[in-house]
Amino acid sequence: MHRSLVVIGVAVAALVSGCAGGDSPQEQTTSSSPAEAKAPSAALPPEPEPANEEPCPYLDGEFVAQTNGQRVGSVKTSTDEPHPACFFYRPDGDTQLTVRVYVGEADVAKALVDAAAPVATSNPTAQPTGWEGGYESGDDGAVYAVSKEGTAVIVTTNQQQSVKARTVAIEAISSLGI
């Protein structure tokens, strides 16, 4: 959404400058640079994909089952480093919960959180202490996404109660020591 606003802002600035006539190129650059400064400086990494059927190294399947309220049929992990994404499935094979952990650049971590729980539409959160992000619920489930410095943790669940996703995110952060 922010990219759309940036593009619209730059287009409006160009249109206004063009209509006013006589603006120098320097004035046009100055009027659009604040909007451009909000654009992410790095591309977002691709969504993680389940690759290996194995336990999540930082979340116990029984904890996820109790927290999310559904039995865990299987668990898969991605090949992401240093922490794989974990995919928890119901016994019928449908995904019930995913956890993504990103470690890298701070602006990318914040952009991943904003993509998962957009600032414009989600409820703000600062849990656990020192982490910031958002959460929201919908018909398909809930998301809880937070970042701190260059780390992001994003939890999605098929349950509509965001407290379930928050509880899992806090446990993952604690277990990883991040």
N, C-alpha and C positions, 0 to 999 in steps of 0.2 A: 504494500500500500504506500509506503514511504517513497518508493521509486516512482510510483505514479504521480504522487504529489510533487516530487522534484521535477519530473518531466513537464507537468502542467505548469508549475511555477516558472520554469525556464521559458516555456512557450508563451506564457502570458507576458513575461518580462520582454521577450523579443517582440511580441505584437505591440505592446505599449511603446517600446522604443521606436519601432518602425512607424507607428501612427504619429508620434510626436515629431518625427523628422529632425534632422540636425544633430542627433546624438552621436557623439564620437564613439569609435570602437572601444575606447578605454572605459567610457561611461557604461556601455552595454555590458562589458565584462564585469565591472564593479557591481552592477545591479543584479547579476545572476550568480555571482560567486558565493553568497551565503547559502543559497539553495544547493549548489553543487557541493559545498563543504559537507552537507548532510548525507551525500551518497556514500555507500559503503566503499572502502578502499580496496577490498579484496573480495574475490568471488567466494560464494559459499561452497563448502565441500559437498559432494554428492550424498544423497540419503544412504545410510548404511543398509546392507542387504544381509539376510541370514545366510550363513555359509556352513557352519559346523553344528551338528547336533551334539551339544555338550552343556554341562551346567554353567550358569552365569558365574564368573569368578568373584563377583562382589555382591550378589543377591541370592539368597537361598530360595529355592522354589516353594518350600513350605511357607516361608514368610510372605511371599507374593500371593500364594493361594489364600492365606488367612486375611491378608490386607485387602486384596481385590475381591474376595468373596466367591472365587471360583477355583475348582480343582485345576491343577496344572498337568496337562497331558504330556507336553514335551517342552524343551527349551533349546533354542538355537542361539548362536553368537555370530557376530560379524567378524571380519578380519581386521577391523580398525585397531590402530595402535595409538596410545599405549593401553587404552581400555576399549574392549569390544562393546558394541551395542548388544543388548540382550533382548531376545524375543521370547515371550512366554505364550504358549498356546493352550487352549482348552482341550479337553479330551477329544472333542469332535474335529480338531484341527484348525479352528478359527483362532486368530490372534486375539489375546485378551489384554496384553500389556507389553509395551516396549520401553526400553530405557536406552537413551543415547548419551554418551559422555564424550565431549569434545575438549581437547587440550591443545592450545595453540595461541593464536593472536586474539587479543582482547576485543578488537572491533568485529572479528568473525564470530566470536562467542556471543557477543551482544546481538549480532544480526541473526544468528541461528535462533536465539531465544525470541526475538521479535518476529521471525518467520513462523515459529510454532505457536506463540501466544502474542499476537500483535498488540503493541502498546495502545493503539487507537481503540481496540475493541475488548481487550481482556481486563481482568481485575489485577491491579498491581499487588506484588508480594515482596517481602523481604525476609523470607524464611528459607533456610536457617539464617542466623545472624551473619551479616556480611554479604549475603547473596541477594540479587535483585532480579526481578522478572515479572511474569504474569501467569495467570491461570484462567481457564474458561471451560464451560461445559456446553455440550450440544447434544443433539439427538443420537449421534454416533459414539458419544463418550466424552472424556475430559482430557485436558492437557495441563501439565504443570511444568513450566520452563524457567530456569534461573541461571544466572551467570555470575561469576566473580573473577575479576581480572581476565585471564585468558582461558577460563574453563567454563563450560556450559553443561548443564544436565537437563535433559528433556524427557519427560515421562508422559506417555499417552496410554490411556486405558479405555476399554470398551464400556466401562461403567460411567454413569453420569455424575457421580460424586467426585469432585476434584480433590477432596480430602484424601481419597485413596491414592491418587497420583502424587500428592504432596508427601504423604507418609513414605511412599516408595522412594521418592527423590531424596528425602532427608536421610533415609537408611543407606542409599547408595553413596551419598556424599560422606556420611560417617564411616561406612565400610572402606571406602577408598582413601580416607584420610585427606580429602581435598577441601 
